[in-house]
């Protein structure tokens, strides 16, 4: 069995967007099936490139890029926290792992 990777998928205003945290690879699609297929293809392509060019540095998604991803895909229902609150809600239904 191959390595497993974690993906976060969010719905933006226009499409679904996914990011693989361990490889810093992203994809987008019109629906969940589409974005999942595209993310798997992007991961496979990235791993093929790593085999061709082993000197390529592999890195996790930087925190600031992950925060930007979350802000760019903020759901329509989100409202600023009430007075005195600092935490922002993050709706997570499932965190898939891809092999």
N, C-alpha and C positions, 0 to 999 in steps of 0.2 A: 504494500500500500504506500502511496506517495505522501509527500508533505501536505498538511492541511493549512489552509489560509483563511483568515477571518475577513468577512466582507460586511460593510454597513451599506444598506440601501435605503435611500430616502426619496420621497416624491417632491420634486420641485414644482413650480407653477406650470411648467411645460412638459416635463418628462421625469422619468425615474433616473436617479444617479446613484452609482455604486462606487465604493472605494475599497480596495484591498489594503488593509492596514500594514501587513508585514512587507509588502512589496512596493507600496506607494504607486499602485496602478489603479486607474479609474476607467469607468465606462458609463454609457447612458443608453436609454432605450425608451420606447413608447409605453411599455408595460413591464410587469415583473419578469415574465418569461424572457422578454427581449433583452432586458438589462442583465439578467443572469447569464444568458447565452453569450452576450457581448463581453461580460466580465471574464467568463471562463476563457474565451478566445484571447482576450488581452493578457491574461495570466499565462496561458500557454505560449503566446508569442514572446512575452518578456522572458520566460524561462528558456526558450530556444535561443534568444539573443544572449542570455547569460552563459549558455553552453558554448556558443561561438566565441564570445569575448569574456573569458573568465576574469579578466582584470577589472571588469565593471564592478563598481562599488554598489552593494545592495544595502538599502536602508529602509527602516520603518517610516511610516508617514509622520512627518514632523508635527508636533502639537499645534503649531500655528496654522498649518495647512488643514489639519483636521477640524479645527475650530472654524476656519473659513468655509469648509465644506458644510458644516452644520448650519452656519448662518445663511449660506446660499440656498440651502434646502429647507429652510425654516417653514413649518406647516402654516397654512392660512389661519388655523385656529389659535396660533400662538399670540399671546398678549404679554406685554411687559409685566414683570413681577409687581405685585402690589407694594405699597409703601412699606419700607422696612425689610423687604425681602430681597435677597440677592441671588438666589438660585433660579436657574432657568430650567424648565421642564425638557426632558428628552424622552420622546415616545419610542420605546424599543419593543417590537413584537417578537423578533427572533433574530439571532445573529448566526447566519449560516457559515459553515466551514466548507471549503472546497478542496478537494484532493487533486 
